[in-house]
Amino acid sequence: MTKKYRSVEGTDDDGNKMFFLKRQINNLQQNGNGGKKTIVIPLNLRNVTFIRAERRFNHSRPSSHDDVIGKITLSKEAIGSQAKGLDSWLNLTRVDPDEEVQGEIHLSLQLLKDTEKISLRCQVIEARDLAPRDISGTSDPFTRVIFNNHSAETSIIKKTRFPHWVETLELELDPEELREEGTVTVEVWDWDMVGKNDFLGKVEIPFACLHKTPPLEGWFRLLPLGNDEVDAGGKLGALRLKVRLVEDRILPSVYYQPLIHLLVESVISPTEVEDSSALTMLEEVNTVESRQDVAMTLVKIYLGQGLVVPFLDYLNTREVNHTADPNTLFRSNSLASKAMEQFMKAVGMLYLHEVLKPIINRIFDEKKYIELDPCKIDLNRTRRISFKSAVSEAEVRDSSVEMLQSYLTTIIESIVGSVDQCPPVMRVAFKQLHKRVEEQFAEPEHEDVKYLAISGFFFLRFFAPAILTPKLFQLRDQHADTRTSRTLLLLAKALQSVGNLGLQLGHGKEQWMAPLHPIILRSVASVKDFLDKLIDIDHDIVSEVPQRAVFMPSVTVKEGYLNKHKAEGPQLLSRFAFKKRYFWLTSETLSYAKTPDWQVRSSIPILCVCAVERVDENAFQQQNVMQVITQDNDGQLHTMYIQCKNVNELNQWLSAIRKVSIYNERMLPSFHPGAHRSGKWTCCLQVDRAVTGCSRTHSAVTLGDWSDPLDPDVETQTIYKQLLQGRDKLRKKYVEIPDADQTSSNTEPNTDSVLSDGAECYDALMKPGQSVAARLLAVIEDLEQAHATFQRREKEDGTSVILNP
């Protein structure tokens, strides 16, 4: 089944042209304001626009009413022309409403010729995802068809972004117009009673295409009016953008199975851990720049196969065996180190949230001025501690030590008391790591190495980075201010010392951290005890726990006040139909009650969720509404409408519910973006409440997020690209056989040792790993040929694709 991805400008029907094309992903990575976003964009991308706006700090108003300052528009060619992406300061330009269009329109065009007249017939069927132009968040769209001096218009449909016309417009043409090379233009406008109409988009179709049969029909992407942008000459300011476009064509699953088989074979049936395998060859050709992405991709692949623990054990065993000095164990950014780091993020993020979020929130709320470094203490930045005299450096330092000790004690106690909350698959992975290190470094003087190996990952690569930058681990929505950032940095440094079991205290340059050393040293015994309990788990328990589920039943994923639509009783006015309720989301249920302390809760099992989607504004004349569609045991669908206070909260709840329900088996392929009111759907105007949805569902969540849904085809395509880049290196190292003449010239032939079987002779000359390399290279070549076939067929069919000129 072809998967569909939500784009930044609406939706796109892709992947249906080729006999084996599954889908194509344009992966756009953008860095700005210190953050990184990765979004999926449509196949026919032409431009990407970045809007710079000033946030209005009025929580009663949605962010769509923020004050727009300007925009930057980049073409696909401009981004894709640079392999490493675009990194530049760019001037903002003015925002022209006629250029800000979105959506698609469904048309059928036909040229009719008979003895009496010649006419151009255009059937305007429907449109979807039009831009909202009215204050209500909807539009009043109508369509106009233009050719030469002829034009005709459809009727106006009020208050919708998903209009259904099903109207036929005809333009009578003169015979001489058949010879013209003109363009048929279909424009969509928002009707306004007062003032001029607002432009919603247009489609331009070469008139020559209409001479062909059968009639031209399909979904056409709406294009902007085409006004030339006016550069404000830097008067509106500038943004520095780092943008990279990555384009991938993803084949159907069957084409990736041989590569998956080789990767699985590497960890489930290695003859010796030191033997060459597809996994070790991937590590050889993997570059430092891409190692983290490859590690995360491999973790997802093996999570999907249920083999993430053997995978990590395989890499860790090789790493431990190749390490002579225990002080350097896992200190480099090897594939094993990066894989363990990404594994913890993939399966342990909600565990981390449960442990750290209370103390992180406390630090952000209190905003204490804390500083231990005498060179950085600024008396003007702290509040008066004593009202009797000016604050001294000693008072600032004493106050800082007291607060840091309190924070650090809370953090350590929260971590060492979290054994039962830690995901079982994570504990088993650490148990295997402990075993391998203990086997390699069994000497009494290396007693602490088995603890340091685990704490190095657990504290230094997981908890400490989360404390340092909470936003990157989704512990907070925004980055910390300067004062809070300094506090977090000092705590992260202290926690790193805890992870090192206090072995390096007093040897560094930062002797001003000494007041925290007693707490760190006192924590060593409890940390070791915690690590011993952490790995005290039955290895077989992993087979009983779905490794693909990153959410734990005991953890509340998200909670807060929302407005629930009152579906029972007589139909109320929109502003009275939503009632304030407190919602809790876990991996098992979505529940709600009147208040957080209310004893009676209503619950929806997550396994019953089959779609989570936005609701068009005209459904209830309300913004920021979403719908959770569930299916009961009898197969009946039920919809709960929920309103969020702003668009950011809406996106967060949409993503959270989609993540916990991503593996449900009964997900719907389509939904209604409107509501069934007054006997019909507000989106498609269909009367039947049970009619199939008129828009595609969007089950995927933002790429680049730590809890992406698993997609084996996309992940295997990433590995294939890495292997393709290193193919020549592998061929040179493993496949090229030494010249027979050179071999015979170095040694005298021994007739007693001559092998009688020619095949055995060949095997004797084979390099170690050559058989595996030959299989791997053959798989790479097969995938390369499959992609070449697709590109050739795409080029052959390219002349007939006119939906997006």
Residue pairs with C-beta under 8 A, 6 or more apart in sequence:
2 14
2 15
2 16
2 22
2 23
3 15
3 22
3 23
3 700
3 711
4 11
4 12
4 13
4 14
4 23
4 696
4 698
5 12
5 14
5 23
5 25
5 40
5 42
5 698
5 700
6 40
6 698
6 700
7 40
7 41
7 42
7 45
8 39
8 41
8 48
9 42
9 102
10 42
10 102
10 103
10 104
10 128
10 129
10 221
11 42
11 104
11 128
11 129
11 695
11 696
11 698
12 42
12 43
12 44
12 221
13 219
14 23
14 24
14 42
14 43
15 21
15 22
15 23
15 24
17 794
17 797
17 801
18 790
18 793
18 794
18 797
19 793
20 251
20 252
20 255
20 786
20 789
20 790
21 249
21 251
21 790
21 794
22 250
22 251
22 252
22 253
22 713
23 250
24 43
24 247
24 248
24 249
24 250
25 40
25 247
25 248
25 250
25 714
26 40
26 41
26 42
26 43
26 45
26 245
26 246
26 247
26 248
27 38
27 39
27 40
27 245
27 246
27 247
27 248
27 703
28 38
28 39
28 40
28 41
28 48
28 79
28 243
28 244
28 245
28 246
29 36
29 37
29 38
29 85
29 243
29 244
29 246
29 704
30 36
30 37
30 38
30 39
30 50
30 241
30 242
30 243
31 37
31 241
31 242
31 243
32 50
32 239
32 240
32 241
32 242
34 479
35 471
35 479
36 704
37 702
37 704
38 702
38 703
38 704
39 702
39 703
40 700
40 703
41 48
44 221
44 803
44 804
45 76
46 75
46 76
46 804
47 73
47 74
47 75
47 76
48 73
48 74
48 76
48 79
48 243
49 71
49 72
49 73
49 74
49 100
50 71
50 72
50 73
50 74
50 239
50 241
51 68
51 70
51 71
51 95
52 68
52 69
52 70
52 71
52 72
52 92
52 236
52 237
52 239
53 63
53 66
53 67
53 68
53 69
54 66
54 67
54 69
55 63
55 66
56 63
56 65
56 66
56 67
59 645
59 646
60 645
61 646
62 623
62 624
62 646
62 647
63 646
63 647
63 648
64 137
64 623
64 647
68 95
69 92
69 236
69 237
70 92
70 93
70 94
70 95
70 232
70 236
70 237
71 92
71 93
71 94
71 95
72 90
72 91
72 92
72 93
72 239
72 241
73 93
73 229
74 86
74 241
74 243
76 245
78 86
79 85
79 86
79 243
79 244
79 245
80 245
80 247
84 244
85 242
85 243
85 244
85 245
86 241
86 242
86 243
86 244
87 240
87 241
87 242
87 243
88 240
88 241
89 238
89 239
89 240
90 238
90 239
90 240
90 241
91 231
91 232
91 233
91 234
91 236
91 237
91 238
92 232
92 236
92 237
92 238
92 239
93 229
93 230
93 231
93 232
93 236
94 229
94 230
94 232
94 236
96 227
96 229
97 133
97 198
97 199
98 199
98 224
98 225
98 227
99 224
99 225
99 227
99 229
100 131
100 224
101 131
101 199
101 200
101 201
101 222
101 223
101 224
101 225
102 129
102 130
102 131
102 201
102 222
103 127
103 128
103 129
103 130
103 131
103 161
103 188
103 200
103 201
103 221
103 222
104 127
104 128
104 129
104 219
104 220
104 221
104 222
105 124
105 126
105 127
105 143
105 186
105 188
105 201
105 203
105 219
105 220
105 222
106 124
106 125
106 126
106 127
106 128
106 218
106 219
106 220
107 122
107 123
107 124
107 125
107 186
107 203
107 216
107 217
107 218
107 220
108 122
108 123
108 125
108 215
108 216
108 217
109 120
109 121
109 122
109 123
109 184
109 205
109 210
109 215
109 216
109 217
110 120
110 121
110 122
110 210
110 215
110 216
111 118
111 119
111 120
111 121
111 210
111 211
112 118
112 119
112 120
112 121
112 170
117 172
118 172
118 173
118 174
118 175
118 177
118 178
119 170
119 171
119 172
119 173
120 145
120 147
120 150
120 170
120 171
120 173
120 184
120 210
121 168
121 169
121 170
122 145
122 152
122 168
122 169
122 170
122 171
122 184
122 186
123 166
123 167
123 168
123 169
124 143
124 145
124 154
124 165
124 166
124 167
124 168
124 169
124 186
125 164
125 165
125 166
126 162
126 163
126 164
126 165
126 166
126 684
127 141
127 143
127 162
127 163
127 188
127 222
128 161
128 162
128 694
128 695
129 161
129 162
129 695
130 139
130 141
130 161
130 162
130 163
130 188
130 190
130 200
130 201
130 222
131 139
131 161
131 200
131 201
132 138
132 139
132 161
132 617
133 139
133 190
133 198
133 200
134 140
134 159
134 190
136 159
136 617
136 618
136 621
137 617
137 618
137 623
138 159
138 160
138 161
138 616
138 617
138 618
139 159
139 160
139 161
139 190
139 198
139 200
140 156
140 157
140 158
140 159
140 190
140 191
140 192
141 156
141 157
141 160
141 161
141 163
141 188
141 189
141 190
141 191
141 200
142 153
142 154
142 155
142 156
142 157
142 188
142 189
142 191
143 153
143 154
143 165
143 186
143 187
143 188
143 189
144 151
144 152
144 153
144 154
144 186
144 187
144 188
144 189
145 151
145 152
145 153
145 169
145 171
145 184
145 185
145 186
146 184
146 185
146 186
146 187
147 171
147 173
147 177
147 182
147 183
147 184
147 185
147 207
148 173
148 177
148 180
148 182
150 171
150 172
150 173
151 171
152 169
152 170
152 171
153 169
154 165
154 167
154 169
155 165
155 167
156 191
157 163
157 164
157 165
159 618
159 621
160 616
160 618
160 674
160 682
160 683
161 616
161 617
161 618
161 673
162 616
162 673
162 674
162 683
162 684
162 694
162 695
164 684
164 685
180 207
181 206
181 207
181 208
182 207
183 204
183 205
183 206
183 207
184 204
184 205
184 206
184 207
184 210
185 202
185 203
185 204
185 205
186 202
186 203
186 205
186 220
187 199
187 201
187 202
188 200
188 201
188 202
188 222
189 197
189 198
189 199
189 200
190 197
190 198
190 199
190 200
191 197
192 198
199 225
200 222
201 222
201 223
201 224
202 222
202 223
202 224
202 225
203 220
203 221
203 222
203 223
204 223
204 805
205 216
205 220
205 802
205 805
206 802
206 805
209 216
209 802
210 216
216 802
218 803
219 803
220 803
220 804
221 803
221 804
223 805
248 714
248 717
248 718
248 721
249 717
249 787
249 790
249 791
250 713
250 714
250 717
251 713
251 717
251 783
251 786
251 787
251 790
252 713
253 712
253 713
255 782
255 783
255 786
256 712
256 713
256 716
256 717
256 720
256 783
258 779
258 782
259 278
259 716
259 719
259 720
259 779
259 783
260 301
260 305
260 712
260 716
262 277
262 278
262 772
262 775
262 776
262 779
263 278
263 279
263 298
263 301
263 302
263 719
264 305
264 307
265 277
265 278
266 277
266 278
266 279
266 280
266 314
267 279
267 302
267 307
267 310
267 311
267 313
267 314
268 307
268 310
270 277
270 314
273 314
273 317
273 318
273 321
274 318
274 321
275 768
275 769
276 734
276 768
276 769
276 772
276 773
277 769
277 772
278 772
278 775
278 776
279 298
279 311
279 314
279 315
280 318
281 723
281 726
281 730
281 734
281 769
281 772
281 773
281 776
282 294
282 719
282 722
282 723
283 334
283 335
284 726
284 729
284 730
284 733
285 722
285 723
285 725
285 726
285 727
285 729
285 730
286 294
286 335
286 722
286 726
288 333
290 722
291 333
291 334
291 335
291 338
292 333
292 338
292 341
292 342
293 718
294 335
294 338
294 718
294 719
294 722
295 335
295 338
295 339
295 341
295 342
296 342
296 345
296 346
297 715
297 718
297 719
298 311
298 335
298 339
298 719
299 308
299 311
299 339
299 342
299 343
299 346
300 346
300 708
300 710
300 711
300 712
300 715
301 712
301 715
301 716
301 719
302 308
302 310
302 311
303 346
303 347
303 547
303 548
303 710
304 548
304 710
304 712
304 715
306 547
306 548
308 343
308 347
308 425
308 429
308 547
309 425
309 428
309 429
309 432
309 542
311 339
312 336
312 339
312 340
312 343
312 429
312 432
312 433
313 429
313 432
313 433
313 436
315 335
315 336
315 339
316 336
316 340
316 432
316 433
316 436
317 436
318 336
319 329
319 330
319 334
319 336
319 337
320 329
320 436
320 437
320 439
320 440
321 440
323 329
323 440
326 441
326 446
326 449
326 452
329 437
329 449
329 452
329 453
329 456
330 336
330 337
330 340
330 453
330 456
330 457
331 337
331 456
337 461
340 429
340 433
340 457
340 461
341 457
341 461
341 462
343 426
343 429
344 426
344 457
344 458
344 461
344 462
345 462
345 473
345 706
346 550
346 706
346 707
347 423
347 425
347 426
347 547
347 550
348 422
348 423
348 426
348 462
349 473
349 474
349 550
349 706
349 707
350 550
350 551
350 552
350 555
350 557
351 418
351 421
351 422
351 423
351 426
351 552
351 555
352 462
352 463
352 466
352 473
352 475
353 474
353 475
353 555
354 418
354 421
354 555
355 414
355 415
355 418
355 421
355 463
356 411
356 414
356 463
356 466
356 467
356 470
356 475
357 475
358 414
359 407
359 410
359 411
359 414
360 467
360 470
360 475
360 476
361 476
362 407
362 410
363 407
363 484
363 487
363 488
363 491
364 470
364 476
364 480
364 484
367 481
367 483
367 484
368 399
368 403
368 483
368 487
369 381
369 382
369 383
369 396
369 400
369 483
370 399
370 400
370 403
370 404
370 483
370 486
370 487
370 490
371 377
371 378
371 396
371 397
371 400
371 486
372 397
372 400
372 401
372 404
372 490
372 512
372 513
372 515
373 510
373 512
374 393
374 397
374 512
377 393
377 396
377 397
379 390
379 391
379 392
379 393
379 396
381 483
382 391
382 396
384 390
384 391
385 391
385 395
385 396
385 399
386 395
401 515
401 516
403 487
404 487
404 490
404 491
404 494
404 515
404 516
405 515
405 516
405 519
407 487
407 491
408 491
408 494
408 495
408 516
408 519
408 520
409 519
411 463
411 467
411 491
411 495
412 495
412 498
412 519
412 523
412 526
412 527
415 459
415 463
415 530
416 523
416 526
416 527
416 529
416 530
419 530
419 533
419 534
421 552
421 554
421 555
422 534
423 545
423 550
423 552
424 537
424 541
424 542
424 545
425 542
425 545
425 547
427 534
427 535
427 537
428 537
428 539
428 541
428 542
430 454
430 457
430 458
430 531
430 534
430 535
431 535
431 537
431 539
432 539
433 453
433 454
433 457
434 450
434 453
434 454
434 531
434 535
437 449
437 450
437 453
438 450
441 449
441 450
448 501
448 503
451 501
451 527
451 528
451 531
452 500
452 501
452 503
454 531
454 534
454 535
455 498
455 499
455 500
455 501
455 527
455 531
456 499
456 500
458 499
458 531
459 495
459 496
459 498
459 499
460 496
460 499
460 500
463 495
463 499
464 492
464 495
464 496
464 499
465 472
465 473
465 492
466 472
466 473
466 475
467 488
467 491
467 492
467 495
468 488
468 489
468 492
469 479
469 488
470 476
470 480
470 488
471 477
471 478
471 479
471 480
473 706
474 706
477 648
479 485
480 488
490 513
493 510
493 513
494 513
494 516
494 519
494 520
497 504
497 505
497 513
497 516
497 517
497 520
498 520
498 523
498 524
498 527
499 527
501 524
501 527
501 528
502 517
502 520
502 521
502 523
502 524
505 517
505 520
505 521
506 514
506 517
548 663
548 710
549 587
549 663
550 659
550 707
551 557
551 586
551 587
551 659
551 660
552 587
553 586
553 587
553 588
554 586
555 586
555 587
556 584
556 585
556 586
557 585
557 586
557 587
557 656
557 659
557 660
558 583
558 584
558 585
558 652
558 653
558 656
559 582
559 583
559 584
559 585
559 596
560 582
560 583
560 649
561 580
561 581
561 582
561 583
562 580
562 581
562 582
562 583
562 592
562 642
562 643
562 644
562 653
563 578
563 579
563 580
563 581
563 642
563 643
563 644
564 578
564 579
564 580
564 581
564 583
564 592
564 640
564 641
564 642
564 643
565 577
565 578
565 620
565 625
565 640
565 641
565 642
565 643
566 572
566 577
566 578
566 579
567 640
567 641
571 577
571 677
574 620
574 621
574 622
575 622
577 620
578 620
578 622
578 641
578 643
581 592
581 593
581 594
582 592
582 593
582 594
582 595
582 596
582 598
583 590
583 591
583 592
583 642
584 590
584 591
584 592
584 601
585 653
585 656
585 657
585 660
586 606
586 660
587 606
587 660
588 605
588 606
589 603
589 604
589 605
589 606
590 603
590 604
590 606
590 609
590 628
590 657
591 601
591 602
591 603
591 604
592 601
592 602
593 599
593 600
593 601
593 602
604 628
604 630
604 640
605 630
606 660
606 661
606 664
607 661
607 664
608 630
608 631
608 632
609 628
609 629
609 630
609 657
609 661
609 664
610 629
610 630
610 631
610 637
610 664
610 666
610 667
610 668
611 627
611 628
611 629
611 667
611 668
611 671
611 697
611 699
612 626
612 627
612 628
612 629
612 654
612 657
612 658
612 661
612 699
613 626
613 627
613 629
613 654
613 671
613 673
613 697
613 698
614 625
614 626
614 627
614 650
614 654
614 673
615 625
615 626
615 627
615 641
615 673
615 674
615 675
616 673
616 674
616 682
616 683
617 623
617 625
618 674
618 682
619 625
619 641
619 673
619 674
619 675
619 677
619 682
619 683
620 641
620 643
620 675
622 643
623 647
624 643
624 644
624 645
624 646
624 647
624 649
624 650
625 641
625 642
625 643
625 644
625 650
626 641
626 642
626 643
626 644
626 650
626 653
626 654
627 639
627 640
627 641
627 642
627 671
628 639
628 640
628 642
628 657
629 637
629 638
629 639
629 668
629 671
630 637
630 638
630 639
630 640
631 637
631 638
631 666
632 638
637 690
641 675
642 653
644 650
644 653
655 701
655 702
655 705
658 699
658 700
658 701
659 701
659 707
659 709
661 667
662 699
662 701
662 709
663 709
667 697
667 699
668 693
668 697
669 693
669 696
669 697
670 692
670 693
670 694
670 695
670 696
670 697
671 693
671 695
671 696
671 697
672 681
672 683
672 684
672 693
672 694
672 695
673 683
673 694
673 695
674 681
674 682
674 683
674 684
675 681
675 682
676 682
676 689
679 687
680 686
680 687
681 689
681 691
681 694
683 694
683 695
684 691
684 694
686 694
699 709
700 709
701 707
701 708
701 709
702 708
720 780
720 783
723 730
723 776
723 780
724 780
724 783
724 784
727 777
727 780
730 773
730 776
730 777
731 773
731 777
733 767
733 773
734 767
734 769
734 770
734 772
734 773
734 774
735 767
735 770
735 773
735 774
735 777
737 765
737 766
737 767
737 770
738 765
740 765
743 765
755 761
755 764
